[in-house]
Amino acid sequence: MLSETGFSLLLLGAGIVALYAGAELLVAGAGRLALGIGLRAATVGVTVIAFATTAPELFVATIGALDVSTDIGLGAVVGSNIANVGLVLGVSALIKPLSVGEIVMKRHVPFMVIAALLLVAFGANGRIGRLEGAIFLLVLAGFTAYLLYYVNADPMPAEETPESSGGVSVRDLALVGGGLLALVVGSRWLVSGGTDLLLAFGFSELFVGLTVLALGTSLPELAASAIGALRGQTEFAVGNVVGSNIYNILAVLGIVALITPIEVAASTIRFELPVLVGFTVVLIGMMGYGRRLSRLDGATLLAAYLGFVYLLVP
């Protein structure tokens, strides 16, 4: 018979697997559905896929905020964004140096900076309320409209035309439904198992969100970016992380704050939020220099992330 700790570990592992599988199913199904109803592949990439890979953070943050505390949701988002830069891009750049496209630098990166600065500004007074949540979502709507305008203004490659006329299939609807179900179940397992395990050892709820839950919800980004790097699609790896960091703050925290105001601890204002801004600034500097992330950059980002996790341990 499993001990309580063993059961928590099993639940944690099952939650991570279910989140990863759910995100993969949702990305595949949503992408095919969007193409089937006539959306361009590029439009799908910057809207449907970007939001779909953020779904684990959304489910974990919302369920954590409702079932445990808002520290879980805030920690999962801040920790996931730091993990996306330090761990995901660090590992991906170690696999293969990453190219940084002009479109990513000009259209996506400014919104990533705006999102990080808004989070720091709104959290400075110790509370992110419903008004701030609404502002997050308004900025997200502006970002999405901005992307759609420029994507649709670009000429459509001829090879995309046949893809957009395939129609909607039952298989794609089943993929989306299965993905959403796996995300709901997986997020509950991950929150429950990870929280019980670490709280039993005396760790805070914020630490749980910043570490175990953040790593678990970053698995889709890590898998997608690492596979993209292995296949030589290095610009995708960078764009995936930049887009995910934007949606994590604007969409996830925006929705959670509308449901229930988010309390921001003084320690978070002093440490985790400045670290998030620091990682963002360092990443922009690295991307701006030669429009690429080298293996040295990757090693630096990964070492910085490991140092961040080490400093979190009480």
Residue frames relative to the residue before (quaternion, step in Angstrom):
aa qw qx qy qz dx dy dz
M 1.0000 0.0000 0.0000 0.0000 0.00 0.00 0.00
L 0.4749 -0.6989 0.4626 0.2684 3.58 -0.88 1.00
S 0.4259 -0.6574 0.5531 0.2837 3.54 -1.12 0.73
E 0.6824 -0.4734 0.3479 0.4349 3.57 -1.28 0.19
T 0.6469 0.5090 -0.3126 0.4740 3.59 1.04 -0.81
G 0.6515 0.5217 -0.3112 0.4545 3.57 0.99 -0.87
F 0.6494 0.5115 -0.3131 0.4676 3.56 1.01 -0.83
S 0.6357 0.5259 -0.3257 0.4618 3.61 1.02 -0.80
L 0.6427 0.5163 -0.3134 0.4713 3.58 1.02 -0.84
L 0.6491 0.5156 -0.3082 0.4668 3.58 0.98 -0.87
L 0.6584 0.5088 -0.2956 0.4692 3.56 0.98 -0.91
L 0.6337 0.5359 -0.3149 0.4605 3.57 1.03 -0.85
G 0.6842 0.4863 -0.2821 0.4645 3.58 0.85 -0.98
A 0.6555 0.5057 -0.3069 0.4695 3.58 0.97 -0.89
G 0.6338 0.5398 -0.3258 0.4481 3.59 1.05 -0.74
I 0.6507 0.5118 -0.3118 0.4663 3.57 0.97 -0.87
V 0.6561 0.5074 -0.3061 0.4673 3.59 0.95 -0.91
A 0.6736 0.4970 -0.2961 0.4600 3.59 0.92 -0.93
L 0.6332 0.5239 -0.3321 0.4628 3.61 1.02 -0.76
Y 0.6615 0.5052 -0.3062 0.4620 3.56 0.91 -0.92
A 0.6765 0.4851 -0.2944 0.4694 3.58 0.88 -0.96
G 0.6518 0.5287 -0.3129 0.4447 3.58 0.97 -0.85
A 0.6558 0.5054 -0.3087 0.4682 3.57 0.97 -0.86
E 0.6439 0.5203 -0.3219 0.4594 3.58 1.00 -0.84
L 0.6642 0.4996 -0.2996 0.4686 3.59 0.92 -0.90
L 0.6742 0.5049 -0.2957 0.4507 3.58 0.92 -0.93
V 0.6419 0.5181 -0.3214 0.4650 3.59 0.96 -0.85
A 0.6805 0.4910 -0.2932 0.4581 3.58 0.87 -0.98
G 0.7132 0.4666 -0.2655 0.4507 3.58 0.80 -1.01
A 0.6740 0.4936 -0.3004 0.4603 3.59 0.89 -0.92
G 0.6432 0.5280 -0.3242 0.4499 3.57 0.98 -0.81
R 0.6854 0.4765 -0.2823 0.4728 3.59 0.90 -0.92
L 0.6307 0.5320 -0.3332 0.4562 3.57 1.05 -0.76
A 0.6710 0.5066 -0.2988 0.4515 3.57 0.90 -0.97
L 0.6505 0.4896 -0.3161 0.4871 3.59 1.02 -0.76
G 0.6415 0.5586 -0.3171 0.4194 3.54 1.04 -0.81
I 0.7293 0.3888 -0.2467 0.5061 3.59 1.08 -0.62
G 0.7044 -0.5357 0.2411 0.3985 3.56 1.27 0.40
L 0.4685 0.6484 -0.4784 0.3623 3.62 1.16 0.19
R 0.5184 -0.6423 0.4684 0.3151 3.57 -1.10 0.71
A 0.6299 -0.5585 0.3888 0.3743 3.57 -1.16 0.64
A 0.6606 0.5057 -0.3154 0.4564 3.59 0.94 -0.85
T 0.6294 0.5312 -0.3293 0.4618 3.56 1.05 -0.79
V 0.6263 0.5359 -0.3229 0.4652 3.55 1.03 -0.84
G 0.6647 0.5422 -0.3064 0.4125 3.57 0.91 -0.91
V 0.7696 0.3731 -0.2049 0.4760 3.59 0.87 -0.90
T 0.7306 0.3690 -0.2472 0.5185 3.59 1.22 -0.12
V 0.7729 0.3632 -0.2076 0.4770 3.59 0.30 -1.26
I 0.7158 0.4439 -0.2690 0.4671 3.61 0.72 -1.05
A 0.6365 0.5361 -0.3387 0.4391 3.60 0.93 -0.83
F 0.6969 0.4467 -0.2824 0.4847 3.58 0.92 -0.85
A 0.6290 0.5584 -0.3387 0.4217 3.59 1.02 -0.78
T 0.6840 0.4681 -0.3011 0.4715 3.61 0.95 -0.79
T 0.6328 0.5032 -0.3314 0.4863 3.59 1.27 -0.23
A 0.4405 0.7329 -0.4339 0.2840 3.59 1.27 -0.23
P 0.6279 0.5246 -0.3775 0.4336 3.69 0.87 -0.68
E 0.6497 0.5035 -0.3210 0.4705 3.60 0.93 -0.86
L 0.6443 0.5353 -0.3234 0.4402 3.58 0.97 -0.86
F 0.6963 0.4639 -0.2794 0.4710 3.58 0.83 -0.97
V 0.6731 0.4925 -0.3063 0.4588 3.60 0.87 -0.91
A 0.6715 0.5010 -0.3040 0.4534 3.59 0.90 -0.93
T 0.6806 0.4919 -0.2945 0.4563 3.59 0.90 -0.90
I 0.6940 0.4603 -0.2789 0.4783 3.58 0.83 -0.99
G 0.6358 0.5283 -0.3253 0.4591 3.58 1.03 -0.79
A 0.6636 0.5090 -0.3006 0.4584 3.57 0.97 -0.88
L 0.7045 0.4627 -0.2639 0.4691 3.59 0.99 -0.83
D 0.7656 0.3950 -0.1965 0.4682 3.58 0.94 -0.92
V 0.7898 0.2548 -0.1330 0.5419 3.61 1.03 -0.70
S 0.6581 -0.4337 0.3222 0.5244 3.61 0.33 -1.26
T 0.6219 -0.5521 0.3923 0.3932 3.58 -1.24 0.35
D 0.4949 0.6420 -0.4335 0.3937 3.63 1.24 -0.25
I 0.6106 0.5568 -0.3431 0.4466 3.56 1.09 -0.75
G 0.6987 0.4819 -0.2744 0.4521 3.58 0.84 -1.02
L 0.6720 0.4854 -0.2967 0.4740 3.58 0.89 -0.95
G 0.6613 0.5133 -0.3072 0.4526 3.57 0.93 -0.88
A 0.6408 0.5311 -0.3259 0.4484 3.58 0.99 -0.82
V 0.6866 0.4807 -0.2853 0.4649 3.60 0.95 -0.86
V 0.6833 0.4699 -0.2932 0.4757 3.60 0.80 -1.00
G 0.6746 0.4966 -0.2917 0.4617 3.56 0.92 -0.92
S 0.6474 0.5215 -0.3155 0.4576 3.57 1.01 -0.80
N 0.6565 0.5064 -0.3183 0.4596 3.61 0.96 -0.81
I 0.6477 0.4921 -0.3178 0.4870 3.58 1.01 -0.79
A 0.6475 0.5122 -0.3128 0.4696 3.60 1.02 -0.83
N 0.6109 0.5613 -0.3517 0.4337 3.60 1.02 -0.75
V 0.7060 0.4374 -0.2608 0.4922 3.58 0.95 -0.89
G 0.7656 0.4100 -0.2186 0.4449 3.56 0.65 -1.13
L 0.7649 0.3688 -0.1926 0.4918 3.58 0.80 -1.02
V 0.7282 0.4516 -0.2630 0.4434 3.59 0.63 -1.15
L 0.7293 0.3923 -0.2482 0.5025 3.61 0.73 -1.00
G 0.5930 0.5704 -0.3649 0.4357 3.60 1.10 -0.64
V 0.6927 0.4593 -0.2687 0.4869 3.58 0.83 -1.01
S 0.6592 0.5231 -0.3118 0.4412 3.60 0.91 -0.93
A 0.6781 0.4799 -0.2923 0.4738 3.61 0.94 -0.86
L 0.6086 0.5331 -0.3532 0.4697 3.61 1.13 -0.55
I 0.6280 0.5281 -0.3288 0.4675 3.58 1.10 -0.71
K 0.7613 -0.1773 0.1589 0.6031 3.56 0.94 -0.99
P 0.5393 -0.6198 0.4473 0.3535 3.63 -0.87 0.87
L 0.3215 -0.7895 0.5057 0.1326 3.56 -0.89 1.02
S 0.3401 -0.7168 0.5726 0.2064 3.56 -0.91 0.95
V 0.2166 -0.7574 0.6037 0.1226 3.55 -1.12 0.70
G 0.3142 -0.7927 0.4963 0.1633 3.57 -0.43 1.22
E 0.6252 -0.5571 0.4076 0.3641 3.53 -1.25 0.54
I 0.6337 0.5442 -0.3283 0.4411 3.56 1.05 -0.82
V 0.6414 0.5230 -0.3240 0.4584 3.58 0.97 -0.87
M 0.6842 0.4962 -0.2909 0.4483 3.59 0.87 -0.96
K 0.7565 0.4163 -0.2166 0.4555 3.58 0.88 -0.91
R 0.7893 0.3483 -0.1642 0.4782 3.60 0.96 -0.84
H 0.7670 0.3810 -0.2016 0.4753 3.60 0.97 -0.78
V 0.6639 0.5487 -0.3148 0.3988 3.58 0.80 -1.04
P 0.6375 0.5231 -0.3656 0.4316 3.69 0.83 -0.74
F 0.6675 0.4845 -0.3095 0.4731 3.61 1.00 -0.73
M 0.5916 0.5498 -0.3699 0.4593 3.60 1.12 -0.56
V 0.6473 0.5038 -0.3038 0.4847 3.57 1.05 -0.82
I 0.6435 0.5245 -0.3181 0.4579 3.60 0.93 -0.92
A 0.6586 0.5156 -0.3128 0.4501 3.59 0.91 -0.93
A 0.6690 0.4978 -0.3040 0.4607 3.61 0.90 -0.91
L 0.6737 0.4930 -0.2956 0.4644 3.60 0.95 -0.88
L 0.6215 0.5317 -0.3371 0.4662 3.59 1.05 -0.74
L 0.6386 0.5286 -0.3278 0.4530 3.58 0.98 -0.85
V 0.6628 0.4939 -0.3022 0.4748 3.59 0.94 -0.89
A 0.6716 0.5068 -0.2978 0.4509 3.59 0.91 -0.93
F 0.7067 0.4601 -0.2674 0.4662 3.59 0.87 -0.96
G 0.7108 0.4617 -0.2630 0.4609 3.58 1.07 -0.67
A 0.4709 0.7246 -0.4170 0.2816 3.59 1.26 -0.29
N 0.7181 0.4258 -0.2579 0.4863 3.60 1.11 -0.62
G 0.6193 -0.6003 0.3237 0.3889 3.58 1.29 0.25
R 0.7889 0.2267 -0.1277 0.5566 3.58 1.23 0.05
I 0.1464 -0.7498 0.6397 0.0847 3.57 -0.97 0.93
G 0.1514 -0.8467 0.5085 0.0387 3.56 -0.23 1.33
R 0.7519 -0.3898 0.2802 0.4519 3.55 -1.32 -0.13
L 0.6070 0.5457 -0.3630 0.4495 3.62 1.05 -0.65
E 0.6643 0.4894 -0.3005 0.4784 3.58 0.93 -0.90
G 0.6197 0.5426 -0.3358 0.4570 3.57 1.07 -0.76
A 0.6503 0.5091 -0.3090 0.4716 3.57 1.01 -0.84
I 0.6324 0.5219 -0.3302 0.4676 3.60 1.03 -0.76
F 0.6014 0.5530 -0.3499 0.4584 3.60 1.02 -0.81
L 0.7099 0.4663 -0.2644 0.4568 3.57 0.83 -1.01
L 0.6177 0.5308 -0.3453 0.4663 3.60 1.11 -0.62
V 0.6423 0.5000 -0.3168 0.4869 3.58 1.01 -0.81
L 0.6220 0.5374 -0.3315 0.4632 3.59 1.06 -0.77
A 0.6433 0.5125 -0.3184 0.4714 3.58 0.98 -0.85
G 0.6461 0.5109 -0.3156 0.4711 3.59 1.02 -0.80
F 0.6360 0.5315 -0.3174 0.4608 3.59 1.01 -0.84
T 0.6774 0.4917 -0.2925 0.4624 3.57 0.90 -0.95
A 0.6516 0.5064 -0.3122 0.4706 3.59 0.97 -0.86
Y 0.6207 0.5484 -0.3207 0.4595 3.58 1.06 -0.83
L 0.6783 0.4842 -0.2890 0.4712 3.58 0.90 -0.94
L 0.6631 0.5123 -0.3118 0.4479 3.56 0.89 -0.92
Y 0.6259 0.5431 -0.3393 0.4452 3.57 1.00 -0.80
Y 0.7366 0.4260 -0.2448 0.4648 3.58 0.78 -1.01
V 0.6216 0.5333 -0.3504 0.4543 3.58 1.06 -0.68
N 0.7061 0.4490 -0.2647 0.4793 3.57 0.90 -0.90
A 0.6063 0.5424 -0.3594 0.4572 3.59 1.22 -0.35
D 0.5934 0.5550 -0.3677 0.4524 3.59 1.22 -0.45
P 0.5500 -0.6109 0.4432 0.3575 3.59 -1.10 0.61
M 0.4057 -0.7214 0.5099 0.2346 3.60 -0.97 0.86
P 0.4346 -0.6850 0.5132 0.2803 3.61 -0.79 0.95
A 0.5632 -0.6430 0.4038 0.3262 3.56 -0.94 0.89
E 0.6526 0.5489 -0.3284 0.4061 3.58 1.04 -0.76
E 0.6080 0.5693 -0.3640 0.4167 3.61 1.20 -0.29
T 0.5358 0.6835 -0.3891 0.3071 3.57 1.15 -0.56
P 0.6760 0.4790 -0.3264 0.4550 3.64 0.82 -0.85
E 0.6237 0.5745 -0.3424 0.4047 3.59 1.02 -0.76
S 0.7060 0.5109 -0.2654 0.4125 3.54 1.03 -0.84
S 0.6970 0.4735 -0.2761 0.4623 3.59 1.25 -0.11
G 0.3927 0.7659 -0.4413 0.2539 3.59 1.24 0.35
G 0.4327 -0.7028 0.4666 0.3178 3.60 1.16 -0.35
V 0.5514 -0.6011 0.4727 0.3336 3.53 -1.38 0.09
S 0.1576 -0.8024 0.5711 0.0712 3.60 -0.80 1.01
V 0.6106 -0.5488 0.4314 0.3739 3.55 -1.27 0.52
R 0.6067 0.5734 -0.3492 0.4256 3.59 1.06 -0.76
D 0.6721 0.4901 -0.3002 0.4669 3.59 0.93 -0.88
L 0.6301 0.5188 -0.3293 0.4747 3.60 1.03 -0.76
A 0.6460 0.5177 -0.3128 0.4657 3.57 1.05 -0.81
L 0.6199 0.5400 -0.3394 0.4570 3.60 1.05 -0.76
V 0.6626 0.4976 -0.3008 0.4720 3.58 0.92 -0.92
G 0.6727 0.4986 -0.2958 0.4597 3.59 0.89 -0.94
G 0.6650 0.4987 -0.2929 0.4725 3.56 0.97 -0.88
G 0.6414 0.5316 -0.3162 0.4538 3.56 1.02 -0.81
L 0.6653 0.4983 -0.3008 0.4676 3.58 0.92 -0.91
L 0.6428 0.5211 -0.3202 0.4613 3.58 0.99 -0.84
A 0.6635 0.5009 -0.3032 0.4658 3.59 0.94 -0.91
L 0.6394 0.5256 -0.3259 0.4568 3.59 1.04 -0.73
V 0.6463 0.5121 -0.3230 0.4645 3.59 0.96 -0.83
V 0.6947 0.4667 -0.2729 0.4744 3.57 0.83 -1.03
G 0.6819 0.5116 -0.2891 0.4356 3.57 0.87 -0.99
S 0.6541 0.5125 -0.3195 0.4554 3.57 0.97 -0.81
R 0.6345 0.5196 -0.3290 0.4681 3.58 1.04 -0.74
W 0.6571 0.5034 -0.3034 0.4720 3.58 0.96 -0.88
L 0.6719 0.5067 -0.3011 0.4485 3.56 0.89 -0.94
V 0.6606 0.4959 -0.3062 0.4733 3.58 0.90 -0.91
S 0.6931 0.4871 -0.2843 0.4489 3.57 0.85 -0.98
G 0.7144 0.4605 -0.2646 0.4556 3.59 0.76 -1.05
G 0.6938 0.4814 -0.2799 0.4566 3.58 0.86 -0.97
T 0.6591 0.5131 -0.3067 0.4562 3.55 0.98 -0.85
D 0.6716 0.5016 -0.3009 0.4547 3.59 0.83 -1.00
L 0.6681 0.5281 -0.3030 0.4277 3.55 0.92 -0.94
L 0.7535 0.3990 -0.2285 0.4700 3.58 0.71 -1.05
L 0.6295 0.5223 -0.3509 0.4558 3.59 1.01 -0.67
A 0.6043 0.5608 -0.3495 0.4452 3.58 1.14 -0.64
F 0.7063 0.4212 -0.2464 0.5129 3.57 1.19 -0.60
G 0.6244 -0.6060 0.3149 0.3792 3.58 1.27 0.27
F 0.4698 0.6667 -0.4595 0.3517 3.61 1.21 0.24
S 0.5292 -0.6436 0.4540 0.3158 3.58 -1.17 0.61
E 0.6414 -0.5207 0.3978 0.3989 3.57 -1.29 0.35
L 0.6273 0.5329 -0.3407 0.4543 3.59 1.04 -0.74
F 0.6340 0.5245 -0.3273 0.4646 3.60 1.00 -0.80
V 0.6121 0.5507 -0.3384 0.4555 3.58 1.04 -0.82
G 0.6897 0.4823 -0.2781 0.4631 3.58 0.88 -0.96
L 0.6952 0.5036 -0.2738 0.4338 3.57 0.97 -0.92
T 0.7636 0.3633 -0.1897 0.4989 3.59 1.11 -0.55
V 0.8080 0.3020 -0.1740 0.4750 3.58 0.03 -1.29
L 0.7164 0.4402 -0.2702 0.4690 3.60 0.76 -1.00
A 0.6325 0.5309 -0.3328 0.4553 3.60 1.02 -0.77
L 0.6665 0.4874 -0.3020 0.4764 3.59 0.95 -0.87
G 0.6540 0.5305 -0.3150 0.4378 3.57 0.95 -0.87
T 0.7227 0.4307 -0.2499 0.4793 3.58 0.93 -0.90
S 0.6301 0.5247 -0.3406 0.4601 3.63 1.23 -0.24
L 0.4230 0.7346 -0.4510 0.2795 3.60 1.25 -0.10
P 0.6496 0.5038 -0.3558 0.4446 3.67 0.84 -0.76
E 0.6578 0.4959 -0.3124 0.4731 3.61 0.96 -0.85
L 0.6494 0.5207 -0.3211 0.4517 3.58 0.97 -0.86
A 0.6739 0.4926 -0.2948 0.4651 3.57 0.89 -0.93
A 0.6805 0.5009 -0.2922 0.4480 3.57 0.86 -0.99
S 0.7008 0.4686 -0.2750 0.4623 3.59 0.88 -0.94
A 0.6551 0.5091 -0.3174 0.4592 3.59 0.97 -0.83
I 0.6586 0.4898 -0.3056 0.4827 3.58 0.98 -0.84
G 0.6224 0.5379 -0.3329 0.4610 3.58 1.06 -0.77
A 0.6546 0.5037 -0.3104 0.4705 3.58 0.98 -0.83
L 0.6496 0.5213 -0.3148 0.4551 3.59 0.96 -0.86
R 0.7266 0.4241 -0.2335 0.4875 3.58 1.03 -0.79
G 0.5692 -0.6274 0.3699 0.3815 3.58 1.28 0.06
Q 0.5406 0.5960 -0.4112 0.4282 3.60 1.28 0.09
T 0.0125 0.8793 -0.4758 0.0190 3.54 0.75 1.12
E 0.6067 0.5522 -0.3676 0.4380 3.61 1.05 -0.60
F 0.6010 0.5633 -0.3541 0.4428 3.57 1.13 -0.67
A 0.6252 0.5622 -0.3416 0.4200 3.60 0.98 -0.85
V 0.6819 0.4730 -0.2828 0.4810 3.59 0.94 -0.90
G 0.6738 0.5093 -0.2949 0.4468 3.57 0.86 -0.96
N 0.6116 0.5674 -0.3355 0.4375 3.55 1.08 -0.77
V 0.6951 0.4667 -0.2713 0.4748 3.59 0.92 -0.93
V 0.6494 0.5142 -0.3242 0.4569 3.60 0.90 -0.91
G 0.6774 0.4889 -0.2919 0.4658 3.60 0.88 -0.92
S 0.6491 0.5241 -0.3156 0.4520 3.56 0.98 -0.86
N 0.6578 0.5121 -0.3171 0.4522 3.61 0.94 -0.83
I 0.6209 0.5292 -0.3368 0.4700 3.57 1.09 -0.68
Y 0.7071 0.4615 -0.2638 0.4663 3.59 0.79 -1.02
N 0.5904 0.5841 -0.3751 0.4118 3.61 1.03 -0.71
I 0.7289 0.4144 -0.2415 0.4885 3.57 0.84 -0.96
L 0.7516 0.4333 -0.2409 0.4351 3.57 0.61 -1.14
A 0.7466 0.3891 -0.2266 0.4897 3.60 0.87 -0.91
V 0.7266 0.4527 -0.2690 0.4413 3.58 0.65 -1.12
L 0.7280 0.4060 -0.2551 0.4900 3.60 0.68 -1.04
G 0.5877 0.5723 -0.3669 0.4386 3.59 1.11 -0.59
I 0.6938 0.4641 -0.2677 0.4812 3.58 0.89 -0.96
V 0.6582 0.5093 -0.3167 0.4551 3.60 0.90 -0.92
A 0.6681 0.5071 -0.3045 0.4515 3.60 0.93 -0.90
L 0.6207 0.5245 -0.3429 0.4712 3.60 1.11 -0.60
I 0.6631 0.4974 -0.2993 0.4725 3.58 1.07 -0.76
T 0.7791 -0.1343 0.1296 0.5985 3.56 0.87 -1.01
P 0.5200 -0.6577 0.4358 0.3272 3.63 -0.76 0.97
I 0.3515 -0.7502 0.5322 0.1743 3.58 -1.01 0.89
E 0.2676 -0.7516 0.5833 0.1524 3.56 -0.78 1.05
V 0.1709 -0.7895 0.5852 0.0712 3.60 -0.86 0.99
A 0.3633 -0.7612 0.4984 0.2004 3.57 -0.51 1.19
A 0.6138 -0.5643 0.4070 0.3731 3.58 -1.17 0.60
S 0.6315 0.5379 -0.3333 0.4481 3.59 1.05 -0.75
T 0.6249 0.5319 -0.3304 0.4662 3.59 1.11 -0.68
I 0.6454 0.5147 -0.3142 0.4689 3.59 1.00 -0.83
R 0.7070 0.4707 -0.2599 0.4594 3.58 1.01 -0.82
F 0.8257 0.2621 -0.1060 0.4882 3.60 0.95 -0.81
E 0.7739 0.3994 -0.2437 0.4268 3.61 0.36 -1.21
L 0.6749 0.4895 -0.3142 0.4541 3.62 0.89 -0.83
P 0.6482 0.4827 -0.3372 0.4828 3.67 0.91 -0.72
V 0.6160 0.5341 -0.3512 0.4604 3.61 1.06 -0.69
L 0.6309 0.5315 -0.3293 0.4594 3.60 0.98 -0.83
V 0.6617 0.4859 -0.2992 0.4863 3.58 0.92 -0.90
G 0.6402 0.5399 -0.3199 0.4432 3.59 0.99 -0.85
F 0.6541 0.4986 -0.3067 0.4790 3.59 0.93 -0.89
T 0.6447 0.5288 -0.3173 0.4517 3.58 1.00 -0.86
V 0.6723 0.4965 -0.2937 0.4639 3.61 0.91 -0.95
V 0.6540 0.5079 -0.3118 0.4660 3.60 0.93 -0.90
L 0.6449 0.5246 -0.3228 0.4524 3.59 0.96 -0.85
I 0.6547 0.5067 -0.3169 0.4628 3.59 0.92 -0.89
G 0.6377 0.5262 -0.3240 0.4598 3.59 0.99 -0.81
M 0.6656 0.4966 -0.2983 0.4705 3.57 0.95 -0.87
M 0.6790 0.4889 -0.2959 0.4608 3.59 0.93 -0.88
G 0.6612 0.5243 -0.3060 0.4408 3.58 1.04 -0.77
Y 0.6665 0.4890 -0.2983 0.4772 3.57 1.16 -0.60
G 0.8521 -0.0366 -0.0211 0.5217 3.57 -0.25 1.27
R 0.4012 -0.7475 0.4512 0.2771 3.58 1.30 0.16
R 0.6903 0.3958 -0.3165 0.5163 3.59 0.92 0.90
L 0.3002 -0.6935 0.6152 0.2244 3.53 -1.35 0.33
S 0.2639 -0.7933 0.5335 0.1285 3.58 -0.50 1.21
R 0.6714 -0.4590 0.3681 0.4505 3.58 -1.28 0.04
L 0.6057 0.5413 -0.3535 0.4639 3.59 1.10 -0.64
D 0.6266 0.5210 -0.3249 0.4800 3.58 1.03 -0.81
G 0.6494 0.5289 -0.3089 0.4507 3.56 0.97 -0.90
A 0.6605 0.5000 -0.3032 0.4710 3.56 0.94 -0.90
T 0.6410 0.5299 -0.3167 0.4561 3.58 1.03 -0.80
L 0.6635 0.5020 -0.2962 0.4691 3.58 0.94 -0.93
L 0.6700 0.5005 -0.3019 0.4576 3.58 0.92 -0.91
A 0.6495 0.5101 -0.3135 0.4687 3.60 0.98 -0.85
A 0.6398 0.5199 -0.3218 0.4657 3.59 1.02 -0.81
Y 0.6537 0.5096 -0.3206 0.4585 3.58 0.98 -0.78
L 0.6490 0.5066 -0.3167 0.4711 3.59 0.95 -0.85
G 0.6273 0.5298 -0.3225 0.4710 3.57 1.10 -0.72
F 0.6241 0.5415 -0.3233 0.4612 3.58 1.06 -0.80
V 0.6649 0.4907 -0.3002 0.4764 3.59 0.90 -0.96
Y 0.6322 0.5393 -0.3318 0.4465 3.61 0.97 -0.83
L 0.6824 0.4917 -0.2847 0.4598 3.59 0.98 -0.87
L 0.6005 0.5742 -0.3525 0.4306 3.58 1.21 -0.43
V 0.6098 0.5798 -0.3573 0.4053 3.56 1.08 -0.70
P 0.4623 -0.7082 0.4570 0.2754 3.61 -0.67 1.06
